[in-house]
Amino acid sequence: MSLETSERVSKFTESVIRKMSVVAAKYGAINLSQGYPDNDPPKEILEALKKAAIAGPHQYAMTWGAKNFRDALAKKVSHFSGLEIDPDKNIVVTCGGTEAMMSAMMTALNPGDKVIVFSPFYENYGADAILSGAEPIFVPLHPPTFRFVKSELRHAFEQGARALVLCNPNNPTGRVFNLKELQIIANLAEEFDAFVITDEVYEHIVYEPHKHIYFASLPRMRERTIWCSSLSKTYSITGWRLGYVIAPERVINGAKKVHDFLTVGAAAPLQEAAVVGLNFNDDYYAELRDKYAHQRKIFLNELVEAKLKFYEPEGAYFVLVNIDEFLKDGGGRFNDDTEFCEWLAEKVGVAAVPGSSFFRENVKNFIRLHFAKSEETLRESGHRLRKIREVL
Ligand SMILES: Cc1ncc(COP(=O)(O)O)c(C=O)c1O
């Protein structure tokens, strides 16, 4: 039999992040590669889940999201963004931010359309672009501060881009784009009449003095923003697969159809239970931010103690560590970040993601670690990382 799978699937590789989790398990290393919280979800949400297990709903929810979920979501999102959101006209509830982004791209882009993606980028965007038939144009976020150059961004728009993907707060760099940067993107999107597809799954994990600005809240941007986010990180429920797209009605009408035929809908009992979380007051989000700020402080201290160089994250829970000194070019023994990560997991007991999996450019001198772990685990990781040069 010579049945070949589609060309499409041959164009992207298996997730490097998830592959590193396998490497971590193989060597029994602390897994700082795949980033998800290691704490339980809030107990109120778990109580609500218990109730939903008995009382339901257990059948399909409305395809674009259960009414009570959309109502609570619209209220919460309006509160934080200052924008009016119509729960019936502006929202599609999806299976995680992952499906939100896929649905957004399939809704906005035709096969052959160009989409701007900043590099380094969250690996899904490459696959999403391929699956929707679009062609990414990569614009570098230049190390060590991971900022874009306006003329390079303009050049990408000049090539006829129909959309730009904006991950803010940014994975993997930890950047939180400031108003000036967002305004540059907004002006170019307006000038070239492009969509801005945002990924704001880390909207509530931002460190002082940085502030998250919802792109849709910029003047006139509401009309061209397809805003994707998720409950995964905000409520520590990455396994529940609840996300959403918010957009103007004409766009949402398209996204509703894409979503319906991709997945029908997000899990009904989980939507029911998560409503409790969407109704939390501001204290919850302040505590979440403080918790991650504390973990960040501990982990960055550990990295300093281990004499590692890194860019201090402004949001999300990732940190890019510079490994120049360990590479052959810098006088070390490793050819690249992948070789270094394999060694780090085996000999030091800490699993990281090779930075090259996020960069379009030939950049091999970063690894990504995450700090969504307990204080004890972070301290133990630091203890191990301090021994890197001894073990070498
Ligand atoms: C930037 C970014 N977007 C989306 C996701 C996926 O979110 P979800 O679990 O809601 O699919 C992640 C998960 O790590 C992420 O880092």
The ligand as a Gaussian input file, in Angstrom:
#p B3LYP/6-31G(d) Opt

LIG

0 1
 C        0.861000      31.554000      24.268000
 C       -0.035000      30.390000      24.467000
 N       -1.191000      30.344000      23.806000
 C       -2.030000      29.311000      23.950000
 C       -1.741000      28.272000      24.791000
 C       -2.694000      27.133000      24.894000
 O       -3.725000      27.428000      25.739000
 P       -4.914000      26.412000      25.976000
 O       -4.519000      25.455000      27.060000
 O       -6.024000      27.275000      26.405000
 O       -5.193000      25.712000      24.699000
 C       -0.552000      28.270000      25.509000
 C       -0.214000      27.144000      26.395000
 O        0.885000      26.946000      26.824000
 C        0.326000      29.361000      25.343000
 O        1.501000      29.416000      25.992000

